C-alpha cells in the first residue's frame, strides 16, 4: 500500500479558466458519494459528478465555486466537475472580470 500524496493550497495556485464547452457553477447540495447538485452559469441546475482524477485530491463542499463540463448527452441534466476554486482564486477571477459577483 502506497503513501498518500499530501496536497496543500500552494500546489493549487494555477488558475484554470473555462475552455470550450466549460463553465462556472456553484454547488447547491451534496447528494452523496461523488454526486452534487450544481447551479451553472447558464441558469440551469445539473447533477454534477466529481471526475475520477480529483475524487481523492479535493473535497467539494456546499457553496463552492467549481468548473464544470456538461455531458454531450443529457446536456441539460448532467455534468462533470473538473475543478474547485479556492477563495483567493475566486477573488482573482472577479478582479480580472472572468466571473460575475452574483454567481
Buried (B, 14 or more C-beta within 10 A) or exposed (E): EEEEEEEEEEEBEEBEEBEEEBBBBBBBEEEEEBBBBBBBBEEBBBBBBBBEEBBEEBEBEEEBBBBBBBBEEEEEEBBBBBBBBBEEBBEBBEEEEEBEEEB
